Amino acid sequence: MNSPAPEPDFIPGLELSRRFYTDAVRPLLEEAAPGVPHSAARIGSGSEVLGYDTPRSADHEWGPRLQVFLHRHDVPRHAARIRHMLAEHLPKTFLGHPTNFAPTGESRDIRVMRRTDGPVHHRVEVTGTPIWFTDTLGFDPAQGITPADWLATPTQLLAEVTAGAVFHDGLHTLTPLRRALRWYPHDVWLYVLACQWQRIAQEEAFVGRAGEVGDELGSAVTAARLVRDLMRLCLLMDRRYPPYGKWLGSAFARTRVGPRLTPDLTATLAATDWHTRERHLTHAYEIVAHLHNELALTDRVAPTTRPYHSRPFRVLRADRFTEALTARITDPVLRDLPLVGAVDQFLDSTDVLTRPELTRAAGQSMRRPGSERV
């Protein structure tokens, strides 16, 4: 009985794709379309783009893959020939990893992707930058980026297009586009931060109130929401786009304040009574408040917690930070928007946040006259 083939040594996906481009894809590009300029990158969806992939990632939709970008006028002239050349001549495996992915609609099981018959169902996407960015984000950043574009785009998508790696930029456009998307303009940043503080302000008193009436489960659920909001706030303060839930903790751990805050946030989630929960949360609030003041985006805001009016609950009164930030916004359109924020500050449906046409529609609906009453 034959023993199964050993699994290849794990190579981080970005490095694997870089070597795949250099050693396998680029020679075929030069043969299929000699002299045609292109750019090549591994950006977009995938744990390897954000640098979070592990051997576990290799069980589906992971492997040697990348984007090849052509000039707009070269896409109809050369893209089909390049795709065909790659399908016919790419190796079925590269450094021990399959290049042959299951076509859409088939099982994602890795055994399907290892088949060796027929052309290679590769994941080398051959496209143009306007097409790719519009499909991925809902707009083409080469045409300018409006505040509405920023706010209608989930931070996960912005993280995906600004992370990863560019292997070659023969078009001299991909790098500038990614640089333009690297972080929010100042006023947009202030607005998004203000709205994140507002989320905290809306629920910070509920941890104690729910616990006071014996609802420890409700108190714990509210505390968990506040922990998540604090983590996202710290990422925004650190000029990092918060990723979606699977990688939120991994990204938060890389922030400046992550190691310092993690013990209190962990203790908040582990607490079995609201008094303990509140004590750890209030300590976390004060750490984040000090961080806000260190950024010097606003006049200093007192970073100490205080009673919630006459009730026996300790809160930060996070709305004070919201007010300080909105006072510094100079763009009158942004300053007058309702404090709902970017699309993933008021929506959390994966089916919506992964579809740019839906996030843009949601953003527009929230900003119509009277939408603040919704």
C-alpha positions as CSV (number, residue, x, y, z in Angstrom):
1,M,0.0,0.0,0.0
2,N,1.4,3.4,-1.0
3,S,1.8,5.9,1.7
4,P,0.3,9.3,1.1
5,A,2.5,12.0,-0.4
6,P,4.0,14.2,2.3
7,E,2.5,17.7,2.7
8,P,4.8,20.5,1.3
9,D,6.5,22.7,3.8
10,F,4.3,25.8,4.6
11,I,5.3,28.9,2.8
12,P,3.4,32.1,3.6
13,G,1.0,32.8,0.8
14,L,2.4,36.1,-0.2
15,E,5.9,34.7,-0.7
16,L,4.4,31.7,-2.5
17,S,2.6,33.9,-4.9
18,R,5.6,36.1,-5.4
19,R,7.7,33.2,-6.4
20,F,4.9,31.8,-8.6
21,Y,4.8,35.1,-10.5
22,T,8.6,35.3,-10.9
23,D,9.3,31.7,-11.8
24,A,6.1,30.6,-13.6
25,V,3.8,33.4,-14.6
26,R,6.1,36.1,-15.8
27,P,7.9,33.9,-18.4
28,L,4.6,32.9,-19.9
29,L,3.4,36.6,-20.0
30,E,6.5,37.5,-21.9
31,E,5.8,34.7,-24.4
32,A,2.0,35.4,-24.7
33,A,2.3,39.2,-24.9
34,P,5.8,40.3,-25.5
35,G,6.4,44.0,-24.8
36,V,2.9,44.5,-23.3
37,P,3.4,46.4,-20.0
38,H,1.7,44.9,-16.9
39,S,1.6,45.1,-13.2
40,A,1.3,42.1,-10.9
41,A,0.2,41.8,-7.3
42,R,-1.4,39.6,-4.7
43,I,-4.1,41.9,-3.2
44,G,-7.8,41.4,-2.4
45,S,-9.4,38.7,-0.3
46,G,-7.5,36.0,1.4
47,S,-5.8,35.6,4.8
48,E,-2.4,35.6,3.2
49,V,-3.0,39.2,2.0
50,L,-3.3,40.4,5.6
51,G,-0.4,38.2,6.7
52,Y,-2.6,35.9,8.9
53,D,-2.4,32.6,6.9
54,T,-1.2,29.4,8.6
55,P,-1.0,25.8,7.4
56,R,-4.7,25.6,8.1
57,S,-5.3,28.2,5.4
58,A,-4.2,25.7,2.7
59,D,-7.3,23.6,3.0
60,H,-9.3,25.8,0.6
61,E,-9.0,28.8,-1.7
62,W,-5.3,29.2,-0.8
63,G,-2.3,28.7,-3.0
64,P,-0.3,30.3,-5.8
65,R,-2.5,33.1,-7.0
66,L,-2.3,36.7,-8.1
67,Q,-3.6,39.5,-10.2
68,V,-2.1,40.6,-13.5
69,F,-3.1,44.1,-14.5
70,L,-3.0,45.4,-18.1
71,H,-3.7,48.9,-19.6
72,R,-7.3,49.4,-20.2
73,H,-6.9,49.2,-24.0
74,D,-4.8,46.0,-23.6
75,V,-7.4,44.0,-21.8
76,P,-9.6,43.3,-24.8
77,R,-6.5,42.8,-27.0
78,H,-4.4,40.4,-24.9
79,A,-6.2,39.2,-21.7
80,A,-7.9,36.2,-23.3
81,R,-4.7,35.0,-24.9
82,I,-2.8,35.4,-21.7
83,R,-5.4,33.4,-19.7
84,H,-5.3,30.7,-22.3
85,M,-1.5,30.5,-22.3
86,L,-1.5,30.2,-18.5
87,A,-4.2,27.6,-18.5
88,E,-2.3,25.5,-21.0
89,H,1.3,25.9,-19.8
90,L,1.3,26.6,-16.0
91,P,2.5,23.6,-14.0
92,K,-0.2,21.8,-12.0
93,T,1.8,22.3,-8.9
94,F,4.3,24.9,-7.8
95,L,6.7,24.2,-4.9
96,G,4.4,21.3,-3.9
97,H,1.2,23.4,-3.8
98,P,-1.6,22.9,-6.4
99,T,-2.2,25.7,-8.9
100,N,-5.3,23.9,-10.2
101,F,-8.3,25.4,-8.3
102,A,-11.8,24.0,-8.4
103,P,-14.0,26.0,-10.8
104,T,-16.8,28.1,-9.4
105,G,-19.7,25.8,-8.2
106,E,-17.5,22.8,-7.6
107,S,-16.4,21.5,-4.2
108,R,-13.6,23.5,-2.5
109,D,-12.1,20.3,-1.2
110,I,-8.4,20.3,-1.8
111,R,-8.6,16.9,-3.5
112,V,-10.6,18.5,-6.3
113,M,-8.0,21.2,-6.7
114,R,-5.2,18.5,-7.0
115,R,-6.5,16.9,-10.2
116,T,-4.0,16.7,-13.0
117,D,-6.2,16.3,-16.1
118,G,-7.0,19.1,-18.6
119,P,-6.0,22.7,-18.5
120,V,-5.0,24.4,-15.3
121,H,-7.9,26.2,-13.5
122,H,-5.6,28.8,-12.2
123,R,-6.2,31.8,-10.0
124,V,-4.2,34.3,-12.0
125,E,-6.7,37.1,-12.6
126,V,-5.9,39.1,-15.8
127,T,-7.7,42.4,-15.7
128,G,-7.4,46.2,-15.7
129,T,-7.1,48.3,-12.7
130,P,-10.4,50.3,-13.3
131,I,-12.3,47.1,-13.6
132,W,-10.7,45.4,-10.7
133,F,-11.0,48.3,-8.3
134,T,-14.6,49.0,-9.3
135,D,-15.6,45.4,-8.8
136,T,-13.7,45.2,-5.4
137,L,-14.5,48.6,-3.9
138,G,-17.4,49.9,-5.9
139,F,-15.4,52.8,-7.4
140,D,-12.3,53.5,-9.4
141,P,-9.8,55.5,-7.1
142,A,-8.0,56.8,-10.3
143,Q,-11.1,59.0,-10.8
144,G,-10.7,60.5,-7.3
145,I,-12.1,59.4,-4.0
146,T,-15.0,61.3,-2.4
147,P,-16.0,61.2,1.2
148,A,-19.0,59.1,0.2
149,D,-16.6,56.6,-1.4
150,W,-14.6,56.3,1.8
151,L,-17.7,55.9,4.0
152,A,-19.4,53.4,1.8
153,T,-16.4,51.1,1.7
154,P,-16.0,48.5,4.6
155,T,-12.6,48.6,6.3
156,Q,-12.1,45.0,5.5
157,L,-12.1,45.8,1.8
158,L,-9.8,48.8,2.3
159,A,-7.4,46.6,4.2
160,E,-7.4,44.0,1.5
161,V,-6.5,46.4,-1.3
162,T,-3.8,48.2,0.7
163,A,-2.2,45.1,2.2
164,G,-0.7,42.2,0.3
165,A,2.2,43.0,-2.1
166,V,2.9,44.4,-5.5
167,F,5.4,42.2,-7.3
168,H,5.9,44.4,-10.4
169,D,4.4,47.7,-11.4
170,G,5.2,48.1,-15.0
171,L,2.0,50.3,-15.5
172,H,3.2,52.7,-12.7
173,T,-0.4,53.0,-11.6
174,L,-1.0,50.3,-9.0
175,T,1.4,51.6,-6.4
176,P,0.0,55.2,-6.5
177,L,-3.6,53.9,-6.3
178,R,-2.8,51.8,-3.2
179,R,-1.0,54.7,-1.7
180,A,-4.1,56.9,-2.2
181,L,-6.2,54.3,-0.4
182,R,-3.7,53.7,2.4
183,W,-5.7,55.8,5.0
184,Y,-8.6,58.2,5.3
185,P,-8.2,61.9,4.7
186,H,-8.0,63.8,7.9
187,D,-11.6,65.0,8.2
188,V,-12.9,61.5,7.3
189,W,-10.7,60.0,9.9
190,L,-12.0,62.5,12.5
191,Y,-15.6,61.6,11.5
192,V,-15.1,57.9,11.7
193,L,-13.4,58.2,15.1
194,A,-16.2,60.4,16.4
195,C,-18.8,57.8,15.3
196,Q,-16.8,55.0,16.9
197,W,-16.8,56.9,20.3
198,Q,-20.5,57.5,19.8
199,R,-21.1,53.7,19.6
200,I,-19.5,53.3,23.0
201,A,-21.4,56.3,24.5
202,Q,-24.7,54.7,23.5
203,E,-24.2,51.5,25.5
204,E,-21.5,52.1,28.2
205,A,-24.1,52.5,31.0
206,F,-26.0,49.3,30.1
207,V,-23.4,46.9,31.5
208,G,-24.3,48.0,35.0
209,R,-28.0,48.6,34.4
210,A,-28.6,45.1,33.0
211,G,-26.6,43.6,35.9
212,E,-28.5,45.6,38.5
213,V,-31.7,43.9,37.5
214,G,-30.1,40.5,37.6
215,D,-29.5,40.1,33.9
216,E,-25.9,39.1,33.9
217,L,-26.2,37.5,30.5
218,G,-27.4,40.8,29.0
219,S,-24.7,42.7,30.8
220,A,-22.1,40.3,29.4
221,V,-23.4,40.6,25.9
222,T,-23.3,44.4,26.1
223,A,-19.8,44.3,27.5
224,A,-18.7,42.0,24.7
225,R,-20.1,44.5,22.2
226,L,-18.2,47.3,23.9
227,V,-15.0,45.3,23.9
228,R,-15.3,44.8,20.2
229,D,-16.0,48.6,19.7
230,L,-12.9,49.5,21.8
231,M,-10.8,47.1,19.7
232,R,-12.0,48.7,16.5
233,L,-11.5,52.1,17.9
234,C,-7.9,51.3,18.8
235,L,-7.2,50.1,15.3
236,L,-8.7,53.3,13.9
237,M,-6.6,55.4,16.2
238,D,-3.6,53.5,15.1
239,R,-4.4,54.2,11.5
240,R,-5.2,50.5,10.7
241,Y,-8.3,49.4,8.9
242,P,-10.2,47.0,11.2
243,P,-10.6,43.6,9.6
244,Y,-13.6,41.4,9.9
245,G,-14.3,39.3,13.0
246,K,-12.0,36.4,12.2
247,W,-8.9,38.5,12.3
248,L,-10.0,41.4,14.6
249,G,-8.0,40.0,17.6
250,S,-4.9,39.3,15.5
251,A,-5.0,42.9,14.1
252,F,-5.7,44.4,17.5
253,A,-2.7,42.6,19.1
254,R,-0.4,44.5,16.6
255,T,-1.6,47.9,17.7
256,R,0.5,50.0,20.0
257,V,-2.0,49.7,22.9
258,G,-3.0,46.1,22.2
259,P,-0.7,44.3,24.7
260,R,-1.6,46.8,27.4
261,L,-5.4,46.6,26.9
262,T,-5.7,42.8,26.3
263,P,-5.6,41.8,30.0
264,D,-8.5,44.2,30.9
265,L,-10.5,43.2,27.8
266,T,-10.0,39.5,28.5
267,A,-11.0,40.0,32.1
268,T,-14.1,41.9,31.0
269,L,-15.2,38.9,28.9
270,A,-14.4,36.4,31.6
271,A,-16.2,38.2,34.4
272,T,-19.2,36.5,35.9
273,D,-20.7,39.6,37.7
274,W,-21.3,43.1,36.4
275,H,-19.2,44.8,39.1
276,T,-16.1,43.0,38.0
277,R,-17.0,43.5,34.3
278,E,-17.5,47.2,34.8
279,R,-14.2,47.6,36.8
280,H,-12.1,46.2,34.0
281,L,-14.0,48.1,31.3
282,T,-13.6,51.4,33.0
283,H,-9.8,50.8,33.3
284,A,-9.8,50.0,29.6
285,Y,-11.8,53.2,28.8
286,E,-9.2,55.3,30.6
287,I,-6.3,53.8,28.8
288,V,-8.0,54.5,25.4
289,A,-8.9,58.0,26.5
290,H,-5.3,58.7,27.3
291,L,-4.4,57.4,23.9
292,H,-6.9,59.8,22.3
293,N,-5.2,62.7,24.0
294,E,-1.8,61.6,22.9
295,L,-2.9,61.8,19.3
296,A,-3.6,65.5,19.8
297,L,-6.4,65.5,17.3
298,T,-8.5,67.6,19.7
299,D,-8.2,69.7,22.8
300,R,-7.5,67.5,25.8
301,V,-10.5,65.6,27.0
302,A,-10.5,64.5,30.7
303,P,-9.7,60.8,30.5
304,T,-11.3,59.8,33.8
305,T,-14.4,57.8,34.3
306,R,-17.3,59.1,36.3
307,P,-20.8,58.2,37.6
308,Y,-23.6,57.9,35.0
309,H,-25.7,60.9,36.2
310,S,-27.2,59.9,39.6
311,R,-27.0,56.2,38.8
312,P,-24.4,53.9,40.4
313,F,-22.6,53.0,37.2
314,R,-19.1,54.0,36.2
315,V,-18.8,55.3,32.6
316,L,-16.4,57.4,30.6
317,R,-19.1,59.6,28.9
318,A,-17.6,58.8,25.6
319,D,-19.8,61.3,23.9
320,R,-17.4,64.0,25.1
321,F,-14.8,62.5,22.7
322,T,-17.4,62.5,19.9
323,E,-18.1,66.2,20.5
324,A,-14.4,67.1,20.6
325,L,-13.7,65.3,17.3
326,T,-16.6,66.6,15.4
327,A,-15.7,70.2,16.5
328,R,-12.4,69.7,14.6
329,I,-14.0,68.6,11.3
330,T,-13.7,71.4,8.7
331,D,-15.7,69.8,5.9
332,P,-19.2,71.1,6.3
333,V,-20.8,68.1,4.6
334,L,-19.0,65.6,6.9
335,R,-19.6,67.8,10.0
336,D,-23.4,67.8,9.3
337,L,-23.7,64.1,8.7
338,P,-25.6,61.9,11.3
339,L,-23.2,60.2,13.6
340,V,-23.6,56.7,12.1
341,G,-20.1,56.6,10.5
342,A,-18.8,54.4,7.8
343,V,-20.9,51.5,6.5
344,D,-19.4,48.9,8.8
345,Q,-20.1,51.1,11.8
346,F,-23.9,50.7,11.3
347,L,-24.1,47.4,9.4
348,D,-22.6,44.0,10.2
349,S,-24.1,41.6,7.7
350,T,-21.4,39.7,5.9
351,D,-23.6,39.3,2.9
352,V,-23.9,43.1,2.6
353,L,-20.4,44.1,3.6
354,T,-18.8,41.8,0.9
355,R,-20.9,43.4,-1.9
356,P,-19.9,46.9,-2.8
357,E,-23.1,47.7,-4.6
358,L,-25.0,47.0,-1.4
359,T,-22.7,49.0,0.9
360,R,-22.9,52.0,-1.4
361,A,-26.6,51.8,-1.5
362,A,-26.7,51.6,2.3
363,G,-24.4,54.5,2.6
364,Q,-26.5,56.6,0.3
365,S,-29.7,55.8,2.1
366,M,-28.3,56.8,5.5
367,R,-27.2,60.2,4.1
368,R,-30.4,61.3,2.4
369,P,-32.3,64.2,4.1
370,G,-34.1,62.9,7.1
371,S,-32.1,59.7,7.3
372,E,-30.9,60.6,10.8
373,R,-34.4,59.7,12.0
374,V,-34.2,56.2,10.7
